Amino acid sequence: MRKHIFSNILAIASLLFISACGGGSETSDPVNSNADIRETAQEVTISFIQMNDLHANLTSHNEASIIGENENLLISKAGGLSRIASKVAEIRTANSNNILMNIGDTFHGGGEALFSNGNAIVDPVNLLNIDIGVPGNWDFAYGPVVTNARFGNLTHDDVQRPNYDLLAANATYRIPPQLESNRLAQNALQNLFNYTAGDPFLPATKIIERSGIKIGFIGITSDIVERMHPILAFNIEFLQGESEYLALISDSADQLRSDGANIVVVMSELGIQKDWALANLLDSGKVQVFFSAHTHEITQQALVSQSGALVVEAGNDSYLGQMDITFANGQMTATDWQLHYLDSNIAEDQTMLALVTQQRAPYVVDTPNLSIPSVSITSGSLADLIPSPNNQILAHGLDKVIYTSATPLHRYHSLQSDFNNFFTDLLRLDNQTDIAMTPGFRFSPVIIPSADHFSGEESDYVWQSENPEILSGEVSVKDVYRFFPAPYNLAKGDISIGGIKSVIEQNLEAVYSTEIFNQSGGWTDGFSGIDLILDLTETNGARVKSLSFSESQTIPEDDFVISVTGCARPFDQEAETTLCSYSGFENVTPLINPQTGEAYASADYFIDQLVSNSPILNQLIIRRNIVDESALAQWPSSEFVQPLEGAKVSE
């Protein structure tokens, strides 16, 4: 990976800060992987082990890493809990003074998770003996009953709980807005869920001691839960705004110091872009390290902020981060950040592998015939407020290969990805609408055919593998549920060209705004049927320079009405005017699954298309229909998939 380049002034300022507060004369190179692990009466090194964004990946999967400086991509089998367990054990054996942190998005993200409400993931994660963690936005995605039973005060026999302490300084219990005028319902809800409005949902901070060193932890979960869907934040309020987070972190750090903490670290699911912004604005000395999650960015070298705080993120389940911090006489004197890639060179832990195999067994048989288990409230005055989950059936075993793709399928580019292009082309052609759109999820499997079999334009990247069998293009049912971790329903609607431009502008603002706290989850939505010329460095609302129809190359007037195939979230209150969470549509009607007579879920639709080998699939090729006139550096020529400071003009 490219190493982030920092100004000498910032680096020197950071070294001076660490020396001043630690009394030491030397700080180790953050990239040096040979730092001594030593402990004397005066000196101790603590290993902070960071895992983040597991996304319920029980097993290994294809992962891409950059080779050297030529931007070629090496595809390897990596990640999975058995390799995580193996590397954690190795680090713990090397240094008994360690703390294992699990930050964000753990129990949601694949078929095993979806069809168990996350229960299939809990026991394997608990086997890791995690010390402390933070829930992520996807951990709230099963709805309020599971959320309150897994993390809050609600007891429910059908929901398993993690066995480690969790923090969330920015989440507070509340009365749901729809119950503000109904005192009886308010009381019933608080009694049922065992909470009082205004209380913290989870503790804000915790001090953990190792060999006399007290580490103060501040935990921050994601702030985008309500934007994913209001029902997911039913009785929980999440802090919003840059200044509010600065005050929260500053006040929490002061309290931890007064309680005896030698250093303060933040575990944050806000994403590295927001954490970097906060670290640069904090007063010097408030926080020593931000351990970031949510954005899946890979920091080979720790970022050094203007406050002196280091900022790191360890990708996803294919990586473990290790921050060794050395103390002398209770003062921090040195840091050493290492990023461990968990590919096939890491042996699998056999105990964890056996448990994972056991947990997956019901989901990999030929015909599981499993539905999403319902843990909703089914009676009483609150039943209508907490709806049941989608009516989906797991008809095929997760490991069944159902298609061989002639094009790469992945979401490695924040602006335009091969999978989003493939899926929206399928939607548009099959449903005969002018355009199609799909949400810009931040994660997916990596499916790459041999380069000899590519269809369409030349791929952006040179894909390589030490194991040629990986370059097979095979798509399994498991892969589909990773492309659609929360299988939304499909629907059609109408909108004007001006309206779709507004939708695109909103999305680009959420991904590329230089006002970092205006960003909110995911990467750019996928579109089919239109060509776009953009300037990502333009001001909000002015990034779309031109929109034309791909096939005719005509540029329609803003009042021209087009048909769209897109996504419809269950339980949307304004379902007839909303597609893919955007308002302004008309005549929105669900696509119907002919096998069930109900709304078609995206994963079911995609599986049916692949299993039947729809003729349309043969028409789908690699394409690029979005041009950014600003030529903003994008991954892999840039270290960060989503720009660290938004789409800033290069200086």
C-alpha positions, 0 to 999 in steps of 0.5 A: 500500500502507499504510505501516507505522506505527512509534513515534517512539521506535524511529525516533529510536533508529535514527537515533541508532544510524546517526549514532553508527556512521556519523559522519554527521549525516543519514539519508535518508527510506527512501521518498524515491526521489530520493536522489543516487547519488554517489561522491567520494574520501570518499563512496560510495553502493552500490545493493543490488538485491533480487530474491526469490521468482521461483518460476520465473516466466519470463514476466509474469503478472497481479498485484494492487496496492492503489489509494490508500486505498480498498482497490481492487485494480488488476490489471496484467501484471507480473513475469517475467525480461525486466522484471527484467533491464530494471530491473536494467540501469537501476539498474546503469547509474545506479550502477556500485557495485551488488550484485544479490542473489537470495534464495530460491525461484528454480528451482521453481514452474511447468510449465517448472520442474517438467518440467525439474527446474528446468533451464529456469530456470537459463540465464535466471537466470544471464543476470542476472549475479547477485552473491550469493544464497540458495536457498529451501525450494522449491529443495530440492523436486526431491529430494536428488539434484537438490538436491545436484547443483544446490547441493552437491558432487554432479556430475550431467550432467542438473542445471544449476547457478546461476553465482553464489555461494550462502550458507546459514549454517543448513544442514549436511550430515548422515547421514540418520537412517535410515542411523544404524546402517548404516556401509556405506550412510553411507560409500557416500552420502558418497562418492557425494554427495561430502560429510562429515557436519558440514560446511556445505552452503554457505558461511555468509558472504561479503565483497563489496567495492565502491569500498573498502567491504566488505559482509559478507553472512550467508545464511540459507535456509528452516528448513521444508524437512524439514517440507515432506517429510523426503526433501527434507532427506535429508542436510541439517540445518537450524537450528531455534529463535529463540535458535539463529538469534540466536546464529548471526547474532551470531557471524557478524556478529562474524566478518565485522567482524573480517574488515574488513566495514564493514557486515553485512547478512542475506539471509534466506529465513526470512520477514519475520515471523521476520526482524523478530523477530530484528532486534528481539532482536539487539544494536544494531549487529550487523546493518544490514539484513535483506533478507527473502524467502519470505513475499512481503510488500511493504514500501513503507517499510523497517521500523525494528527495536529494534536499528536494523536495517532489515527489507525484503522485495520481494514476488515477481518482480513487484518489485525492491527497491533499498536505496541505502546511502551511506558517508562515510570508510567509515562508513554515513551514509544509507539509501534504500529504494525498491520498483520495481513491474515492470508494463508501464511497464517495457520488456522486455529483448529478449535475456532475452525471446529466451532465455525464449522459447527455453527455453519452446518445448518446453512450449508446443507443442500436445501436449508429452507430456513427463514429469518427468525422473528423476535419481534413483539407480536402482541400489545400496543407496541406490536405495530411499532416494531415490525417483523423482518422480511419474509425470506427463505434460504433455499440453497446452501451457502457454499453452493456455486450458482454462477461463473462470472466473466467480469470482476465483481467487487466494490473496491472503488468508491465512485464506480464499482464493477458489482454495482454496474453489473447488478444495475445493468441486470435490473434495468434490462430485465425490468425495461426501465430507463435507468436502475440504481442500487445502494453504495454498500462499502463491502462485498466479496471479491470475485475475479475471473481469469483475465483471459475471460474478461468481457467488455472494457479492460479492467482498471486493475491487473489482478494476480493470484498466487493460487490461480484457482482463486481467479475462477469467477465463481459466485456462491450463495454465500457471496450473494448474501455478502453483496446484499448484507441487508437484502432490501426489496426491489421496486419501480418508480418515476422521477424527473431528470432534475430529481435524479440529479438531486439524488446523485448530488445528495449521494456525492455529498455523503461520500465526498464532502470536505465537510466531513461530518456531512458524510454518512455511510457507504460509497457512491450508489450504482447507476445503469442507463446514464453517463455522468460527467462530474467534478468531485471537488466542486461545492455541494450540489454542483458536482454533476456537470452533465447527465446523458442517456448511455445508449442514445447519448442524448442530454435530457431536459430536467423536467423529462420524466424517466422510469427507475428500477431501484430499492425499497426499504421495508416499513418506509412511511412514504413508500409511494414516493421513496426509492433507495431512501431518496424522496421525490419519486412517483408511482413507486410499486414493488417488484413481485416475486412470482414464487411468493407473490410478495415483494422481491428481495434483492438477494432472492432476485439475484440468486434467481437470475444466476440460478436460471442463467438469465440470458441477460447475464451474457450481455453484462460487460465491464463498463465505465460510465462516470468521468470525474473531471477533477481526476481525484486520486482514487484507490489503488493510486491513492491509499484511501478508498474514500478520500481522507479529507473529502474531495479536496483540490490538490495543493 
